[in-house]
Amino acid sequence: MADLNIRDNRPQGRFEAYQDGEAVGVIAYFALAATPSALVAVHTVVEEGHEGKGIAGTLVREFYAMAAREGVSVVPLCSYAAGWAQRHPDEAPEAPAETVSAAKEQLKASPRRW
């Protein structure tokens, strides 16, 4: 796999992977408005023709690393991100239950966005 360029497009709620200038994957997410803050992964998508190359895993790993740098939790509501977190507990600390509940409530409040 060629090097990925990972970009955080926070205003659009997109954590994006590019390869040779082409968008190849994305995590759709939002920042939790409640305290404590968290980054909430809603969907992880890899573009057709790029599946099976480790792009989704790299995106999730980098998403957790970004959250760690910011000192916030990740709430993986996306099934792929949740599964990745279970397989990599050393890189993906579990968010507190109240943070997960707040993330689910915020998601429920604006379902059309996702």
C-alpha positions as CSV (number, residue, x, y, z in Angstrom):
1,M,0.0,0.0,0.0
2,A,1.3,3.4,-0.9
3,D,1.5,6.0,1.8
4,L,-1.7,7.5,2.9
5,N,-2.2,11.2,3.5
6,I,-4.6,11.6,6.5
7,R,-6.6,14.9,6.8
8,D,-8.9,16.0,9.5
9,N,-11.8,18.0,7.9
10,R,-13.5,18.8,11.2
11,P,-15.9,21.5,9.9
12,Q,-17.3,18.8,7.6
13,G,-17.0,16.0,10.2
14,R,-14.7,14.0,7.9
15,F,-11.4,12.3,8.8
16,E,-10.1,11.5,5.3
17,A,-7.5,9.3,3.7
18,Y,-5.9,10.2,0.4
19,Q,-3.6,8.2,-1.8
20,D,-1.8,9.9,-4.6
21,G,-4.2,12.8,-4.3
22,E,-7.3,10.5,-4.6
23,A,-9.8,10.2,-1.7
24,V,-9.8,6.5,-0.7
25,G,-11.5,6.4,2.7
26,V,-13.3,8.4,5.3
27,I,-14.6,8.3,8.9
28,A,-17.7,10.4,9.3
29,Y,-17.7,11.8,12.8
30,F,-18.8,14.6,15.1
31,A,-17.3,16.2,18.2
32,L,-19.5,15.6,21.3
33,A,-21.0,18.9,22.5
34,A,-21.4,17.6,26.1
35,T,-18.7,17.5,28.7
36,P,-16.5,15.6,28.7
37,S,-15.8,16.1,25.1
38,A,-15.2,13.2,22.7
39,L,-14.9,12.4,19.0
40,V,-17.7,10.1,17.8
41,A,-17.0,7.9,14.8
42,V,-20.3,7.3,13.0
43,H,-19.3,5.6,9.7
44,T,-16.1,4.3,8.2
45,V,-16.1,3.9,4.4
46,V,-13.3,2.8,2.0
47,E,-13.9,3.6,-1.7
48,E,-14.5,0.8,-4.2
49,G,-11.3,-0.7,-5.5
50,H,-9.4,0.2,-2.4
51,E,-10.9,-2.4,0.0
52,G,-8.7,-4.9,1.8
53,K,-5.6,-2.7,1.8
54,G,-5.6,-1.6,5.4
55,I,-7.0,1.8,4.8
56,A,-9.9,1.5,7.2
57,G,-7.7,0.3,10.0
58,T,-5.2,3.0,9.4
59,L,-8.0,5.6,9.5
60,V,-9.3,4.3,12.8
61,R,-5.8,4.0,14.3
62,E,-5.0,7.6,13.3
63,F,-8.4,8.8,14.6
64,Y,-7.7,7.4,18.0
65,A,-4.2,8.9,17.9
66,M,-5.7,12.3,17.1
67,A,-8.1,12.0,20.0
68,A,-5.3,11.1,22.3
69,R,-3.3,14.1,21.3
70,E,-6.4,16.3,22.0
71,G,-6.9,14.5,25.4
72,V,-10.4,13.3,24.5
73,S,-12.1,10.0,24.2
74,V,-13.4,8.2,21.1
75,V,-16.9,6.8,21.0
76,P,-16.9,4.2,18.1
77,L,-20.6,4.0,17.1
78,C,-19.4,2.8,13.7
79,S,-19.4,-1.0,13.7
80,Y,-16.0,-1.1,11.9
81,A,-14.4,1.3,14.4
82,A,-16.0,-0.6,17.4
83,G,-14.6,-3.9,16.1
84,W,-11.1,-2.4,15.5
85,A,-11.2,-1.0,19.1
86,Q,-12.0,-4.4,20.5
87,R,-9.0,-5.9,18.6
88,H,-6.6,-3.1,19.7
89,P,-7.4,-2.2,23.3
90,D,-3.9,-0.9,23.8
91,E,-4.5,1.8,21.2
92,A,-8.2,2.3,21.8
93,P,-9.1,3.0,25.4
94,E,-12.8,2.6,26.1
95,A,-14.8,5.8,26.6
96,P,-16.7,6.2,29.9
97,A,-20.3,5.0,29.8
98,E,-21.7,8.4,30.3
99,T,-19.8,9.7,27.3
100,V,-21.1,6.9,25.2
101,S,-24.7,7.7,26.3
102,A,-24.2,11.4,25.6
103,A,-22.8,10.6,22.1
104,K,-25.8,8.3,21.3
105,E,-28.2,11.1,22.4
106,Q,-26.5,13.7,20.3
107,L,-26.6,11.3,17.3
108,K,-30.3,10.6,17.9
109,A,-31.0,14.4,17.9
110,S,-29.7,14.8,14.3
111,P,-30.2,11.5,12.5
112,R,-30.6,13.0,9.0
113,R,-27.0,14.2,9.1
114,W,-25.8,10.7,9.2
